[in-house]
Structures are given as C-alpha cells and as structure tokens.
Amino acid sequence: MKSRTHAEAYDVVIIGAGVIGNSIAYHLSEQNSQNILVIDKSFPLSGTSGSTQAWVWVHTKTPSSYGELSLFSSELYPYLERKIGDVEYKRTGGLAPFFTEEEREKALKLAESQAKVGIDIKVLSRDEVLKKEPSFSPNVVGATFSSIDGNVNPFRLLELYTRAAEKNKVDYSFYNPVVDIEQQGDGYMVHSEKGVFRTKKLILAGGPWSKQLGSFIGLDIPVKLVRGQVLITEPLAPLLNYTIGGIRQANNGEVLIGYSKEEVGYNRQGTLDVIQETANMAVSFVPALANANVVRSFSGVRVVPEDGLPIFGEIPGRKNLYIATMHSGITLSPVIGTLMSELISSGETSLPIEKYSISRFA
C-alpha cells in the first residue's frame, strides 16, 4: 500500500487499547513530552482485558524470574491507585490447592525456588487450608499460599487508565482497524480504516491480533490463542476469603469460576462440555456452590507466547519498533507500562528485560 500524502503525525503510536496498551500510554503520558495516539480495532474491554477473572497473581509464576517480575508489578498496584484512582485492587492472598501427596512435593520445590526472589510461599496442610477457607472441600490434601496474590476490577482499571491518559492529552481512535504498516526510514506509517498516521515510534500491543499486526511488517510473532470460559454465580453471602486458583468471589458477592484452556483460535463461543466441567470443578473445590445459581457465562481469548513468558521491548533490527504481548496482562500492566515508557523515552529500563526480547525465538 502506498502512503497518502496527508497523514497525522505523532511521536508515538500504540496499536491496542487493552490493559497493556493503555498502561504504556498512561505511563508515557506522565512525562508530558510526547504526542501519543492509541488505535484500537474496537473499544477498550471488547477483547481480552474485558473477559478475564482479573487476578493479580504471583506465587505460582515460573520460572522464578517471571515470578519476580509479577511480584514487582503487584507491588506497584497500590501506588498506581494513588495516581489514577480506585481500581478495586485487593490483596486477598492466594491459594493454589492440591489433592495428592505427589503434588505436595512439587509445591515444596516451588516454595524453595520462589523464596530466592523474595516470594514467600507457605505449603499448607489439609487442616491449615480448611482453617483459612472453611468452605473448601475436605478432600483437599493441601495448598500453596502467598499473601501477595489478589485481584482487581478490570473495568475500573481500563476506565481509569484511559481517563488518566486522556487528561494527559493522549489521543484515541476506536473502532478503527489497522490494515497495513509501512516502515519509512526510522519511522512508520500506520494505515487504518479511518486514515493514515505517521509516527516516530510504534508499539504493537494488539494482544490476540499480534500475529496479524506483525504480518503487516514482515514480523513473525510467536504466540498462540487460548480460550478460557468463565461462569458467574448470583451474588452470594461471603463464602471465600482468598483468591483461589480457578475461583474468586467479587466485591458484590458473585463468584467467578474458570480454569479452561482451549486452543480454538479467536472463537469466543461458549461450549456446554466445558461449562459442565467448570461447574463440576467448582463444586469439587467448594461444595456449597452446588446450591448456587449460575446467572451468566463468558469466554475470553488469551494471547500466550509459545514459551509462556512475556514478549516486550524493542524489536532487534527494527529501530523504533516495539512490542508488548503476553498472558497475565492484568497482573503485569503496572510494571510493563513503567518499563516500556522508560525504554521508549530513554532507551534504558530500571529492571533488566533482555530475557523477554522477541529475539529469544530467533
């Protein structure tokens, strides 16, 4: 596609208005020195960021370096709330239950490994689990527990990121799919359905559409799409004290239940078999949920790099072209926004990020 002669000019264009793209936009805008545009094919919360259990989950993230990155991000949430407003972040603590003694051995090894990077994990006995969560199934053998885990309201998080960025003069273009990208010298021309934008620096933060965005510029982004289906119950009296692997109770009493992982492309259709499996899992974990009414379900599509670890940073050999694509965007958004804004502004970051470069797949 040939460039049009009239194109709006920006210092930075970010493609993708999910939790990662918006975090980068907001953190960059704090510096008040760059003209920033965020483009999205639809609207915030229409993609992965709006179809999630919204855990801020740390303690089972491996290898330990990934756990450490997640820990740093969770520690930034209270500070982020002071800047952008109440995103209903709650550090509830997290339980990951297990039901066999073999799994206890794995749990002990996990606790030993994570302790090296400052993640404190306790391996609980059955009685200790039931003391923390009296509603849990007595069939549980034990659980790993960390006080650092929690959850957030993703709708509030996206809304407040966007409001704060707009207050700092960030421009947005919604319902505007990108149809092509051209490199021109050290800059880029982004062709969209609503026009052409010229930018000095370009960030690909399109989540599930990362492969398509990469293909416009001859870049293979090694990710897969994984669907997850979630059930939501009617509001219940307080039942769960902690965020549990697969289940959490929201502020309004609703219980969110989901753990499925299906590689079916960008297909967000719910399926009866997985819904039934999810319901059975919930009852096996928390028997009292057998009496709860499910009021709705939804499916979300996660973008998962082939090795499971985040991909972010400048793309080697592509000056001023950056990428930020990963699973666990809710957990990681504060630290990714911080590190990417540092990198884009100064070329340096306060934490080493080399291991997350896309070059590791070369």
FIZA-773721 format. One record per residue (C-alpha): residue in one letter; x, y, z. Coordinates in Angstrom, 1 decimal, padded with zeros to 4 digits. Example, Ala and Ser with C-alpha at 12.3 -4.5 7.8 and 13.67 -1.06 7.14 Angstrom:
2
residuo; east; north; up
A; 012.3; -004.5; 007.8;
S; 013.7; -001.1; 007.1;
//
This chain:
362
residuo; east; north; up
M; 000.0; 000.0; 000.0;
K; 001.4; 003.4; -000.9;
S; 001.4; 006.2; 001.7;
R; -001.1; 009.0; 001.3;
T; 000.5; 012.4; 001.3;
H; -001.6; 013.7; 004.2;
A; -001.0; 011.8; 007.4;
E; -001.5; 012.9; 011.0;
A; 001.9; 012.9; 012.8;
Y; 002.7; 011.6; 016.3;
D; 005.7; 010.9; 018.3;
V; 004.3; 007.5; 019.5;
V; 001.5; 005.3; 018.1;
I; 000.3; 002.4; 020.2;
I; -001.8; -000.3; 018.5;
G; -004.1; -001.9; 021.1;
A; -006.2; -000.3; 023.8;
G; -006.3; -003.2; 026.2;
V; -004.8; -003.1; 029.7;
I; -001.2; -003.3; 028.3;
G; -001.5; -000.7; 025.6;
N; -003.4; 001.7; 027.9;
S; -000.8; 001.2; 030.7;
I; 002.0; 002.1; 028.3;
A; 000.1; 005.1; 027.0;
Y; -000.7; 006.4; 030.5;
H; 002.9; 005.9; 031.8;
L; 004.4; 007.6; 028.7;
S; 001.9; 010.5; 029.0;
E; 003.0; 011.2; 032.6;
Q; 006.2; 012.7; 031.1;
N; 004.1; 015.3; 029.1;
S; 006.8; 015.4; 026.4;
Q; 005.4; 013.1; 023.6;
N; 002.4; 013.3; 021.3;
I; 000.7; 009.9; 021.7;
L; -002.1; 008.1; 019.8;
V; -003.7; 004.8; 020.8;
I; -005.5; 002.9; 018.0;
D; -007.9; 000.0; 018.6;
K; -010.0; -002.1; 016.1;
S; -012.9; -002.0; 018.6;
F; -013.2; -000.4; 022.0;
P; -011.5; -001.0; 025.4;
L; -012.8; -004.1; 027.2;
S; -014.1; -005.6; 024.0;
G; -011.1; -008.0; 023.9;
T; -009.1; -010.0; 026.5;
S; -009.0; -007.3; 029.1;
G; -012.8; -007.3; 029.4;
S; -013.2; -011.1; 029.6;
T; -011.0; -012.1; 032.5;
Q; -011.1; -013.2; 036.1;
A; -008.7; -010.3; 036.7;
W; -006.3; -012.0; 039.1;
V; -003.2; -010.2; 040.2;
W; -001.4; -013.5; 040.6;
V; 002.2; -014.0; 041.5;
H; 003.2; -017.0; 043.6;
T; 002.9; -019.9; 041.0;
K; 004.5; -018.0; 038.1;
T; 007.6; -019.8; 037.0;
P; 010.5; -019.6; 036.3;
S; 011.3; -017.6; 039.4;
S; 012.4; -014.6; 037.3;
Y; 008.9; -014.4; 035.8;
G; 007.5; -014.7; 039.4;
E; 009.8; -011.8; 040.4;
L; 008.5; -009.6; 037.5;
S; 005.0; -010.4; 038.6;
L; 005.9; -009.6; 042.2;
F; 007.3; -006.2; 041.2;
S; 004.1; -005.4; 039.2;
S; 001.8; -006.4; 042.1;
E; 003.8; -004.1; 044.4;
L; 003.1; -001.2; 042.0;
Y; -000.7; -001.5; 042.2;
P; -001.2; 000.5; 045.5;
Y; 001.0; 003.3; 044.0;
L; -000.9; 003.2; 040.7;
E; -004.2; 003.5; 042.6;
R; -003.0; 006.7; 044.3;
K; -002.3; 008.1; 040.9;
I; -005.3; 007.1; 038.7;
G; -008.0; 006.2; 041.3;
D; -009.6; 003.2; 042.9;
V; -009.3; 000.2; 040.7;
E; -010.7; -002.0; 043.5;
Y; -007.3; -003.7; 043.9;
K; -007.5; -006.2; 046.8;
R; -004.5; -008.2; 048.0;
T; -006.6; -011.0; 049.4;
G; -003.8; -013.6; 049.4;
G; -003.9; -016.6; 047.0;
L; -004.4; -020.3; 047.5;
A; -003.5; -023.0; 044.9;
P; -004.9; -026.3; 046.2;
F; -003.7; -029.8; 045.5;
F; -005.3; -033.1; 046.0;
T; -002.4; -035.7; 046.0;
E; 000.8; -036.1; 048.0;
E; 002.8; -036.1; 044.8;
E; 001.7; -032.5; 044.3;
R; 002.9; -031.6; 047.7;
E; 006.5; -032.4; 046.7;
K; 006.1; -030.1; 043.7;
A; 004.7; -027.4; 046.0;
L; 007.7; -027.7; 048.3;
K; 010.1; -027.3; 045.4;
L; 008.1; -024.3; 044.1;
A; 008.3; -022.6; 047.6;
E; 012.1; -023.2; 047.7;
S; 012.6; -021.7; 044.2;
Q; 010.4; -018.7; 044.7;
A; 012.0; -017.8; 048.0;
K; 015.2; -017.0; 046.2;
V; 013.5; -014.0; 044.5;
G; 011.5; -012.8; 047.6;
I; 008.2; -014.6; 047.0;
D; 007.1; -016.1; 050.3;
I; 005.1; -019.3; 049.9;
K; 003.7; -021.4; 052.6;
V; 002.8; -025.1; 051.9;
L; -000.3; -025.8; 053.9;
S; -001.7; -029.0; 055.3;
R; -005.3; -030.0; 054.9;
D; -006.2; -028.6; 058.3;
E; -004.5; -025.3; 057.5;
V; -006.3; -025.0; 054.2;
L; -009.7; -025.6; 055.9;
K; -008.8; -023.1; 058.7;
K; -008.2; -020.4; 056.1;
E; -011.1; -021.5; 053.8;
P; -013.8; -023.3; 055.9;
S; -016.0; -023.7; 052.8;
F; -013.3; -025.7; 050.9;
S; -013.7; -029.4; 050.2;
P; -012.4; -031.7; 053.0;
N; -010.9; -033.8; 050.2;
V; -008.1; -031.2; 049.7;
V; -004.7; -032.5; 050.7;
G; -003.0; -029.1; 050.9;
A; -002.3; -025.9; 049.1;
T; 000.4; -023.3; 048.4;
F; -000.4; -019.9; 049.9;
S; 001.0; -016.5; 049.4;
S; -000.2; -013.2; 050.9;
I; 000.9; -011.3; 047.8;
D; -001.9; -012.5; 045.4;
G; -005.1; -010.8; 044.8;
N; -007.4; -009.3; 042.2;
V; -008.6; -006.1; 040.6;
N; -011.7; -004.8; 038.8;
P; -010.6; -004.8; 035.1;
F; -013.4; -002.4; 034.1;
R; -012.3; 000.2; 036.6;
L; -008.7; -000.4; 035.7;
L; -009.2; 000.2; 032.0;
E; -011.5; 003.1; 032.5;
L; -009.1; 004.9; 034.9;
Y; -006.1; 004.2; 032.7;
T; -007.9; 005.8; 029.8;
R; -009.2; 008.8; 031.7;
A; -005.8; 009.5; 033.1;
A; -004.2; 009.2; 029.7;
E; -006.8; 011.5; 028.1;
K; -006.2; 014.0; 030.9;
N; -002.6; 013.9; 029.8;
K; -003.5; 014.7; 026.2;
V; -003.3; 011.2; 024.8;
D; -005.4; 010.8; 021.6;
Y; -007.6; 007.7; 020.9;
S; -009.0; 006.3; 017.7;
F; -011.5; 003.5; 018.4;
Y; -013.4; 001.2; 016.0;
N; -010.5; 001.7; 013.7;
P; -008.8; -001.5; 012.5;
V; -005.2; -001.2; 011.2;
V; -004.9; -002.5; 007.7;
D; -001.2; -002.0; 006.9;
I; 002.0; -000.8; 008.4;
E; 005.0; 000.7; 006.4;
Q; 008.4; 001.4; 007.7;
Q; 009.8; 004.7; 006.4;
G; 013.4; 005.3; 007.4;
D; 013.4; 005.2; 011.2;
G; 009.6; 005.9; 011.4;
Y; 006.4; 004.2; 010.5;
M; 003.2; 004.9; 008.5;
V; 000.2; 003.2; 010.1;
H; -002.7; 002.7; 007.7;
S; -006.1; 002.3; 009.3;
E; -009.7; 002.3; 008.1;
K; -010.1; 005.9; 009.2;
G; -006.8; 007.3; 007.9;
V; -003.1; 007.2; 007.9;
F; -000.9; 008.1; 010.9;
R; 002.8; 008.9; 010.7;
T; 004.9; 008.1; 013.8;
K; 008.4; 008.2; 015.0;
K; 007.9; 005.2; 017.3;
L; 005.4; 002.3; 017.0;
I; 004.3; -000.1; 019.7;
L; 002.4; -003.3; 018.9;
A; 000.2; -004.1; 021.8;
G; -002.7; -005.8; 020.0;
G; -003.0; -008.9; 022.2;
P; -004.8; -011.7; 020.2;
W; -004.2; -009.8; 017.0;
S; -000.4; -009.7; 017.4;
K; 000.3; -012.1; 014.6;
Q; -001.8; -010.1; 012.1;
L; -000.1; -006.9; 013.1;
G; 003.3; -008.5; 012.8;
S; 002.5; -009.8; 009.3;
F; 001.9; -006.3; 008.0;
I; 005.6; -005.6; 008.6;
G; 007.1; -009.0; 007.9;
L; 007.4; -010.0; 011.5;
D; 006.6; -013.4; 012.9;
I; 005.3; -013.0; 016.5;
P; 005.3; -016.5; 018.1;
V; 002.1; -016.6; 020.0;
K; -001.0; -018.8; 020.3;
L; -004.6; -018.1; 021.2;
V; -006.1; -019.9; 024.2;
R; -009.8; -019.6; 025.1;
G; -011.0; -019.6; 028.7;
Q; -014.6; -020.0; 029.8;
V; -015.9; -018.4; 033.0;
L; -019.1; -018.9; 035.0;
I; -020.6; -016.3; 037.2;
T; -023.0; -017.0; 040.0;
E; -025.7; -014.9; 041.6;
P; -024.4; -012.7; 044.4;
L; -023.8; -014.9; 047.5;
A; -023.1; -014.2; 051.1;
P; -019.4; -014.0; 051.9;
L; -018.1; -017.5; 051.1;
L; -014.4; -017.2; 050.1;
N; -011.7; -015.4; 052.0;
Y; -008.9; -015.7; 049.4;
T; -008.3; -015.7; 045.6;
I; -008.2; -019.4; 044.7;
G; -006.7; -021.0; 041.6;
G; -009.8; -021.2; 039.5;
I; -012.3; -019.4; 041.7;
R; -012.7; -016.0; 043.3;
Q; -015.6; -014.0; 044.9;
A; -016.1; -010.4; 043.7;
N; -017.0; -007.5; 045.9;
N; -020.7; -007.8; 045.0;
G; -020.8; -011.4; 046.1;
E; -020.7; -013.0; 042.7;
V; -018.4; -016.0; 042.4;
L; -016.3; -016.2; 039.2;
I; -015.3; -019.7; 038.2;
G; -013.0; -020.7; 035.3;
Y; -009.8; -022.6; 034.5;
S; -010.2; -023.9; 031.0;
K; -007.6; -023.7; 028.3;
E; -008.6; -024.4; 024.7;
E; -006.6; -023.7; 021.5;
V; -009.5; -022.9; 019.2;
G; -008.3; -019.6; 017.6;
Y; -010.3; -016.5; 018.1;
N; -013.5; -018.3; 018.9;
R; -015.3; -016.9; 021.9;
Q; -018.3; -019.2; 021.8;
G; -019.2; -021.0; 025.0;
T; -019.4; -024.8; 024.9;
L; -021.7; -026.9; 027.1;
D; -019.0; -029.6; 027.9;
V; -016.5; -027.0; 029.2;
I; -019.3; -025.2; 031.2;
Q; -020.2; -028.5; 032.8;
E; -016.5; -029.4; 033.6;
T; -016.1; -025.9; 035.1;
A; -019.2; -026.3; 037.3;
N; -018.1; -029.7; 038.4;
M; -014.6; -028.3; 039.3;
A; -016.2; -025.6; 041.4;
V; -018.4; -028.0; 043.4;
S; -015.4; -030.3; 044.0;
F; -013.5; -027.3; 045.4;
V; -016.3; -025.6; 047.2;
P; -019.3; -028.0; 047.8;
A; -021.6; -025.2; 048.9;
L; -021.5; -023.9; 045.3;
A; -023.8; -026.8; 044.3;
N; -026.7; -024.7; 045.5;
A; -025.7; -021.5; 043.7;
N; -027.4; -020.3; 040.6;
V; -025.2; -019.5; 037.6;
V; -026.5; -016.3; 036.1;
R; -024.2; -016.0; 033.1;
S; -021.0; -017.2; 031.4;
F; -018.5; -015.6; 029.1;
S; -015.4; -016.6; 027.2;
G; -012.2; -014.8; 026.7;
V; -009.2; -015.4; 024.4;
R; -005.8; -015.1; 025.9;
V; -002.7; -014.4; 023.8;
V; 000.1; -016.8; 025.1;
P; 003.7; -016.6; 023.8;
E; 004.9; -020.0; 022.7;
D; 007.2; -020.4; 025.8;
G; 004.6; -018.8; 028.1;
L; 006.7; -015.8; 029.0;
P; 006.0; -012.2; 028.1;
I; 007.4; -010.7; 024.9;
F; 008.2; -007.0; 025.3;
G; 010.8; -004.4; 024.3;
E; 012.3; -003.0; 021.1;
I; 012.4; -005.4; 018.2;
P; 016.0; -006.1; 017.2;
G; 016.9; -004.8; 013.8;
R; 013.7; -002.7; 013.7;
K; 014.6; 000.7; 015.0;
N; 011.8; 002.4; 016.9;
L; 009.5; -000.6; 016.6;
Y; 008.4; -002.1; 020.0;
I; 006.2; -005.0; 021.1;
A; 004.3; -005.8; 024.3;
T; 002.3; -009.0; 024.1;
M; 001.7; -011.5; 026.9;
H; -000.6; -013.6; 029.0;
S; -001.4; -012.2; 032.6;
G; -001.7; -008.6; 031.3;
I; -003.8; -007.7; 034.3;
T; -001.1; -008.8; 036.7;
L; 001.7; -007.2; 034.7;
S; 000.2; -004.0; 033.4;
P; 001.8; -001.6; 036.0;
V; 005.3; -002.9; 035.5;
I; 005.1; -003.3; 031.7;
G; 003.8; 000.3; 031.4;
T; 006.6; 001.5; 033.6;
L; 009.4; -000.4; 031.8;
M; 008.1; 000.3; 028.3;
S; 007.8; 004.0; 029.0;
E; 011.3; 004.1; 030.3;
L; 012.6; 002.2; 027.3;
I; 010.8; 004.4; 024.7;
S; 011.8; 007.6; 026.4;
S; 015.4; 006.9; 027.3;
G; 016.4; 003.6; 025.8;
E; 017.1; 002.2; 029.3;
T; 015.0; 000.4; 031.9;
S; 015.1; 000.2; 035.7;
L; 015.0; -003.6; 035.5;
P; 016.8; -005.9; 033.1;
I; 014.4; -007.0; 030.3;
E; 016.7; -008.8; 027.8;
K; 015.3; -012.2; 028.6;
Y; 011.8; -011.0; 027.4;
S; 013.0; -009.9; 024.0;
I; 011.4; -011.5; 020.9;
S; 015.0; -012.3; 019.8;
R; 014.9; -015.4; 022.1;
F; 012.8; -017.1; 019.4;
A; 015.2; -016.5; 016.6;
//
